[in-house]
Amino acid sequence: MYTYTAKAIRVIDGDTVKLEVDCGFRLKFTDNFRLLGINSPEITGVEKSLGLEAKWCLEELLFSITGEPYPLYIETIKPDKFGRWLVNIWVQGTDYIQEKTINQIMINSGHAVSYMPL
């Protein structure tokens, strides 16, 4: 497992985000990341309204009221079958969120379910 600091660029849906990751040595990497261990409703099709609610919840967790991203810690494991890195995400310096990953908060809020791909 690897741990990095990052900032959210954009929320794609309730379980996928675009992050800018600080790799150290003035190197930054921007890509799509999938939240490890969760699955949220899709933002298209019959689940559209639930999917949009999940996306909005994740946006609220990752961005401050001013629209600026909170500083994040991410822990990566490996890429999924689509090439997205699987991550656990924590918000830096926030006592409430530091106890739990954003992944777990999404499950606890009912916007995602626990999911482990085969």
HELIX and SHEET records of a PDB file:
HELIX    1   1 GLY A   45  GLU A   47  5                                   3    
HELIX    2   2 LYS A   48  LEU A   62  1                                  15    
HELIX    3   3 ASP A   95  GLN A   98  1                                   4    
HELIX    4   4 ILE A  102  ASN A  108  1                                   7    
SHEET    1   A 6 TYR A   2  ASP A  13  0                                        
SHEET    2   A 6 THR A  16  GLY A  24 -1                                        
SHEET    3   A 6 LEU A  27  LEU A  35 -1                                        
SHEET    4   A 6 TRP A  85  VAL A  91  1                                        
SHEET    5   A 6 PRO A  71  PRO A  79 -1                                        
SHEET    6   A 6 TYR A   2  ASP A  13 -1                                        
SHEET    1   B 2 ILE A  38  ASN A  39  0                                        
SHEET    2   B 2 VAL A 113  SER A 114 -1                                        
END                                                                             
